[in-house]
Amino acid sequence: MTQDAMEKWTLETVSMLRHWSPTMLSFRTSRSPGFRFKPGHYARLALPGPDGELIWRPYSLVSASHDDYLEFLAIQVPGGAFSAALALLQPGDVLRVDKSSFGFLTVDQLAPGKDLWLLASGTGLGPMLSILREPAVWQDFKRLVVVHSVRHVNELAYRNDIASLQDDPVLAEGGAQLRYLPIVTREPGATALAQRIPLLLQDGRLECAAGCALTVQDSRLMICGNPDMTAELRQLLAGLGFSTTRCGVRGQMAFEKYW
């Protein structure tokens, strides 16, 4: 390994793994003192494959920007090279973390507003958690609406963590009201809402459940998850007058797209 290559990443140690479902897990690693990121960013991680060659993949950071560790939420894809390596991961193992963080799913990409809507499917929830753990977000918005859509109830990762955020004295001091809307699409009766996010948004049920209206003037949206879902929401929201940041003019919606 050349010195130039080593300067681009650090070796971090896995300290915790949690399996939410047979295919969804979160894991925590040590954090280099020099690693910096904004809530909503992702990092590039590497694990060795069967032939020893490094396999790099992007994963959004779940941890707060001020935490002394890094945490990630991942899905294990059948036949995926990185997933195969991830399945073997144990506490005490090491992985490589790129020294730089990346992404445009950050609050500073949005124009000022009153209501922040965080719409996620599956592991797209990851960056939303980091954003929710940022005290400034609770100061800058009056309402925070978290929408998490999954197929099965055991994939509602961090459900209790989200519900308890309002009790954090540092966050609560900001004054924002938190509304958490879990959605399970393939287990009837598991949650009050059971349809895909685009459909719920289109027919008004999402606004009704959140207790506030989506308006270009007051609402700001951050979206991460299945590419089909994000494409549908982009088209739907654009039709309602929402736009992304362009040419230095901050918009009302932001998307993550590292797929």
C-alpha positions in Angstrom: 0.0 0.0 0.0 1.5 3.3 -1.0 1.7 6.3 1.3 -0.5 8.3 -1.0 -3.3 5.7 -0.8 -3.1 5.5 3.0 -3.5 9.2 3.3 -7.0 8.9 1.7 -8.6 6.7 4.4 -8.3 5.7 8.0 -8.7 2.3 9.6 -11.6 2.2 12.0 -12.7 -0.5 14.5 -16.2 -1.9 14.6 -17.6 -1.6 18.2 -21.2 -2.6 17.7 -23.6 -4.3 15.3 -27.3 -4.5 15.6 -29.5 -6.6 13.3 -33.0 -5.1 12.9 -34.1 -7.8 10.5 -32.5 -10.7 8.6 -31.2 -8.2 6.0 -31.1 -4.8 7.8 -28.4 -3.9 10.3 -26.6 -1.0 11.8 -23.0 -0.9 12.9 -20.8 1.5 14.8 -17.1 2.2 14.4 -14.4 4.4 15.9 -14.0 7.8 14.5 -10.8 9.5 13.5 -10.4 12.9 15.3 -9.9 14.5 11.9 -13.1 13.2 10.3 -15.7 15.9 9.7 -19.1 15.7 8.1 -22.4 17.6 8.0 -25.6 15.9 9.1 -27.0 14.2 5.9 -23.6 13.4 4.4 -22.4 9.9 3.5 -19.0 8.3 3.8 -17.2 5.8 1.6 -16.4 2.5 3.4 -14.3 -0.4 2.2 -14.1 -4.0 3.2 -11.9 -6.7 1.6 -13.6 -9.1 -0.9 -12.8 -12.8 -1.3 -9.8 -12.1 -3.4 -8.5 -9.4 -1.0 -9.4 -6.6 -3.3 -11.1 -3.6 -1.5 -14.8 -3.1 -2.1 -15.9 0.5 -1.6 -19.5 1.5 -1.0 -21.2 4.8 0.1 -23.2 4.8 3.4 -25.0 7.7 5.0 -24.0 8.6 8.5 -26.6 7.9 11.2 -24.5 9.4 14.0 -24.6 13.0 15.1 -21.9 15.3 13.8 -20.6 15.7 17.4 -20.5 12.0 18.3 -17.1 10.4 19.0 -18.1 7.4 16.8 -19.5 6.8 13.4 -22.7 4.8 12.8 -24.2 3.4 9.6 -27.4 1.7 8.5 -27.1 -1.0 5.8 -29.2 -3.5 3.9 -27.6 -6.8 2.8 -28.3 -7.4 -0.8 -28.4 -11.0 -2.0 -25.3 -11.7 -4.1 -23.8 -8.3 -3.3 -20.0 -8.3 -2.9 -20.0 -5.8 -0.1 -22.9 -7.4 1.5 -21.1 -10.7 1.6 -18.2 -9.0 3.4 -20.6 -7.1 5.7 -22.2 -10.4 6.8 -18.9 -11.6 8.2 -18.3 -8.4 10.2 -17.8 -8.7 13.9 -17.0 -6.3 16.8 -13.3 -5.8 16.8 -12.9 -6.0 13.1 -11.6 -3.1 11.1 -12.8 -1.3 7.9 -11.6 1.6 5.9 -13.3 5.0 6.0 -12.5 7.6 3.4 -11.3 10.8 5.1 -13.8 12.9 3.1 -17.6 13.0 3.5 -19.9 13.7 0.6 -23.5 14.6 -0.4 -26.1 17.3 -0.9 -28.8 16.1 1.5 -28.0 18.8 4.0 -30.2 21.5 5.6 -28.1 24.3 4.2 -29.2 23.3 0.7 -32.7 24.4 1.5 -34.2 27.9 1.7 -35.4 28.9 5.2 -38.8 27.4 6.1 -41.1 26.5 9.0 -41.7 22.7 8.5 -39.0 20.2 7.7 -40.3 17.0 6.1 -37.9 14.0 6.2 -39.2 11.3 3.8 -37.3 8.0 3.7 -37.7 4.4 2.6 -35.7 1.5 4.0 -32.1 2.5 4.9 -32.8 6.0 3.5 -33.7 6.8 7.1 -30.0 6.9 8.0 -29.1 10.5 7.0 -32.5 11.7 8.5 -31.4 10.5 11.9 -28.1 12.4 11.8 -30.1 15.5 10.8 -32.6 15.0 13.6 -29.7 14.8 16.1 -28.5 18.3 15.2 -29.7 20.9 17.7 -29.7 23.7 15.1 -32.4 21.9 13.2 -34.7 22.0 16.2 -34.1 25.7 16.5 -34.5 26.6 12.8 -37.8 24.8 12.2 -41.2 24.8 14.1 -42.2 21.3 13.0 -40.2 18.2 12.1 -42.1 15.4 10.2 -40.3 12.1 9.9 -41.9 9.6 7.4 -40.3 6.2 7.2 -41.6 3.5 4.8 -40.6 -0.1 4.9 -42.1 -3.4 3.8 -42.0 -5.2 7.1 -42.5 -4.0 10.7 -39.1 -5.3 11.9 -37.4 -2.9 9.4 -38.6 0.1 11.3 -35.1 0.8 12.5 -34.5 3.3 15.3 -38.2 3.5 16.0 -37.8 4.0 19.7 -34.8 6.3 19.2 -36.9 8.7 17.0 -39.8 8.7 19.5 -37.4 9.6 22.3 -35.7 12.5 20.6 -38.3 15.0 21.8 -37.2 14.1 25.4 -33.6 15.1 24.8 -33.2 18.3 26.7 -30.7 19.8 24.3 -32.9 19.2 21.3 -36.1 20.1 23.1 -34.7 23.5 23.9 -34.9 24.3 20.2 -38.7 24.2 20.5 -39.6 22.2 17.4 -42.5 19.7 17.5 -41.7 16.2 16.2 -44.1 14.1 14.3 -43.1 10.5 13.5 -45.1 8.6 10.8 -44.0 4.9 10.3 -45.4 3.1 7.3 -45.4 -0.7 6.8 -46.6 -1.7 3.3 -46.7 -5.5 3.4 -48.1 -6.3 6.9 -51.8 -5.1 7.0 -52.6 -3.4 10.2 -49.1 -2.9 11.4 -49.3 0.9 11.1 -52.0 3.4 10.5 -50.5 4.3 7.1 -49.8 1.4 4.7 -49.4 2.8 1.2 -46.3 4.0 -0.6 -45.2 7.6 0.3 -45.9 9.0 -3.2 -49.5 7.8 -3.1 -50.0 9.0 0.5 -48.7 12.4 -0.6 -50.7 12.6 -3.7 -54.1 11.8 -2.1 -53.5 14.1 1.0 -53.4 11.3 3.6 -49.8 12.2 4.5 -50.6 15.8 5.3 -53.6 14.7 7.3 -51.6 12.3 9.4 -48.8 14.9 9.9 -51.3 17.5 10.9 -49.8 20.2 8.7 -50.1 21.1 5.0 -47.3 21.0 2.4 -46.8 24.5 1.0 -44.0 25.9 -1.1 -43.8 28.9 1.3 -43.4 27.0 4.6 -42.4 23.4 3.8 -38.9 22.0 3.1 -38.4 18.4 2.1 -35.4 16.0 2.3 -35.8 12.7 0.6 -33.7 9.5 0.5 -34.5 5.9 -0.3 -35.6 3.7 -3.2 -34.7 5.4 -6.6 -38.2 4.8 -7.9 -39.8 6.5 -4.9 -37.4 9.5 -5.1 -38.1 9.8 -8.8 -41.9 9.8 -8.3 -41.6 12.3 -5.4 -39.4 14.6 -7.5 -41.9 14.7 -10.3 -44.9 15.0 -7.9 -43.4 17.8 -5.9 -42.1 19.7 -8.9 -45.7 19.7 -10.1 -46.7 21.4 -6.9 -44.1 24.1 -7.4 -41.3 22.8 -5.3 -37.7 23.0 -6.7 -34.2 21.9 -5.8 -31.3 24.3 -5.3 -30.0 25.6 -8.7 -27.4 28.2 -9.7 -27.0 29.3 -6.1 -30.7 29.8 -5.5 -31.8 27.6 -2.6 -34.8 25.5 -3.2 -37.5 23.7 -1.1 -36.4 20.1 -1.6 -33.2 18.0 -1.5 -32.5 14.5 -2.6 -29.8 12.0 -1.9 -28.7 9.9 -5.0 -25.7 7.7 -4.4 -27.4 4.6 -5.9 
